[in-house]
């Protein structure tokens, strides 16, 4: 048994060093090149129903904001690894803007610090259901109240994430946050009604400003439409604040 384990280990190390294939997946160094900037511009789908927008990226930087645009989403993505070129797919009222799947075709090794993957996106203010999937990233999402989104779903890995709900909240909003070993800041302006439930064993929580502890969760008094949060974080740190 020990001899077999040694053979497997040596074979794996050899593959890492030589760029071998296992089941069609290449193991090799990250290959960076000149930084390329792609323009993203997706109109609001004409199919019926509320548009469903999915933003998906791995490691990198994400800047996302509601803004003055007639499109569902527009902006730029800068990258210097060919495999992470963003893909845009539109089917009926569903729109997906997602990073290319480098892990699906190649197990990359090397210095990820040399990789450029910077997303700068503006979303329109028409109603939509928004899902953001971010890996080991740094994400700044601002003016989220202006989206007019009845639902926002955020899924993050190990990263530093800020979700800022400044803006003009026009309707009740349901927000789910599911993150790994991350630092997450939730910003809700004072005077906006909010309720937050924790559905995990997370204990590192800081509440500032108008946020108040209420049972196993937190609330903020306010008038008008309300934001309801459901948070699932195994480890990490959650910060609630007003600005």
NORJO-V233714 format. One record per residue. N is the residue number from 0. RES is the residue in one letter. OMEGA is omega in whole degrees, 0 to 359 (* if undefined). Layout:
((N & RES & OMEGA) (N & RES & OMEGA))
This chain:
((0 & X & 180) (1 & X & 180) (2 & X & 179) (3 & X & 180) (4 & X & 179) (5 & X & 179) (6 & X & 179) (7 & X & 180) (8 & X & 181) (9 & X & 178) (10 & X & 179) (11 & X & 179) (12 & X & 179) (13 & X & 179) (14 & X & 179) (15 & X & 183) (16 & X & 187) (17 & X & 180) (18 & X & 179) (19 & X & 177) (20 & X & 172) (21 & X & 180) (22 & X & 179) (23 & X & 180) (24 & X & 181) (25 & X & 172) (26 & X & 183) (27 & X & 183) (28 & X & 170) (29 & X & 180) (30 & X & 178) (31 & X & 178) (32 & X & 177) (33 & X & 178) (34 & X & 179) (35 & X & 178) (36 & X & 177) (37 & X & 176) (38 & X & 178) (39 & X & 178) (40 & X & 183) (41 & X & 178) (42 & X & 175) (43 & X & 181) (44 & X & 180) (45 & X & 177) (46 & X & 182) (47 & X & 178) (48 & X & 179) (49 & X & 178) (50 & X & 177) (51 & X & 183) (52 & X & 177) (53 & X & 174) (54 & X & 183) (55 & X & 178) (56 & X & 176) (57 & X & 178) (58 & X & 179) (59 & X & 180) (60 & X & 178) (61 & X & 173) (62 & X & 185) (63 & X & 182) (64 & X & 167) (65 & X & 184) (66 & X & 184) (67 & X & 178) (68 & X & 176) (69 & X & 180) (70 & X & 173) (71 & X & 178) (72 & X & 174) (73 & X & 179) (74 & X & 182) (75 & X & 172) (76 & X & 178) (77 & X & 183) (78 & X & 179) (79 & X & 173) (80 & X & 188) (81 & X & 186) (82 & X & 182) (83 & X & 173) (84 & X & 183) (85 & X & 177) (86 & X & 177) (87 & X & 178) (88 & X & 178) (89 & X & 176) (90 & X & 185) (91 & X & 181) (92 & X & 181) (93 & X & 180) (94 & X & 179) (95 & X & 174) (96 & X & 191) (97 & X & 176) (98 & X & 174) (99 & X & 188) (100 & X & 179) (101 & X & 183) (102 & X & 182) (103 & X & 183) (104 & X & 184) (105 & X & 174) (106 & X & 188) (107 & X & 174) (108 & X & 180) (109 & X & 186) (110 & X & 179) (111 & X & 179) (112 & X & 180) (113 & X & 184) (114 & X & 174) (115 & X & 177) (116 & X & 187) (117 & X & 181) (118 & X & 178) (119 & X & 189) (120 & X & 174) (121 & X & 179) (122 & X & 175) (123 & X & 185) (124 & X & 175) (125 & X & 181) (126 & X & 177) (127 & X & 168) (128 & X & 187) (129 & X & 172) (130 & X & 177) (131 & X & 176) (132 & X & 182) (133 & X & 180) (134 & X & 178) (135 & X & 191) (136 & X & 169) (137 & X & 186) (138 & X & 174) (139 & X & 181) (140 & X & 188) (141 & X & 180) (142 & X & 184) (143 & X & 178) (144 & X & 181) (145 & X & 185) (146 & X & 187) (147 & X & 183) (148 & X & 175) (149 & X & 181) (150 & X & 171) (151 & X & 179) (152 & X & 179) (153 & X & 178) (154 & X & 184) (155 & X & 176) (156 & X & 177) (157 & X & 183) (158 & X & 180) (159 & X & 189) (160 & X & 175) (161 & X & 177) (162 & X & 187) (163 & X & 185) (164 & X & 172) (165 & X & 182) (166 & X & 183) (167 & X & 182) (168 & X & 186) (169 & X & 181) (170 & X & 176) (171 & X & 183) (172 & X & 175) (173 & X & 184) (174 & X & 174) (175 & X & 180) (176 & X & 180) (177 & X & 186) (178 & X & 179) (179 & X & 179) (180 & X & 190) (181 & X & 169) (182 & X & 185) (183 & X & 175) (184 & X & 176) (185 & X & 183) (186 & X & 177) (187 & X & 182) (188 & X & 177) (189 & X & 182) (190 & X & 175) (191 & X & 181) (192 & X & 181) (193 & X & 175) (194 & X & 183) (195 & X & 176) (196 & X & 176) (197 & X & 179) (198 & X & 178) (199 & X & 182) (200 & X & 182) (201 & X & 180) (202 & X & 182) (203 & X & 184) (204 & X & 176) (205 & X & 179) (206 & X & 182) (207 & X & 174) (208 & X & 185) (209 & X & 177) (210 & X & 180) (211 & X & 176) (212 & X & 178) (213 & X & 185) (214 & X & 179) (215 & X & 181) (216 & X & 183) (217 & X & 178) (218 & X & 173) (219 & X & 181) (220 & X & 178) (221 & X & 180) (222 & X & 179) (223 & X & 180) (224 & X & 187) (225 & X & 174) (226 & X & 178) (227 & X & 182) (228 & X & 168) (229 & X & 187) (230 & X & 174) (231 & X & 178) (232 & X & 179) (233 & X & 176) (234 & X & 180) (235 & X & 184) (236 & X & 179) (237 & X & 180) (238 & X & 177) (239 & X & 181) (240 & X & 182) (241 & X & 178) (242 & X & *))
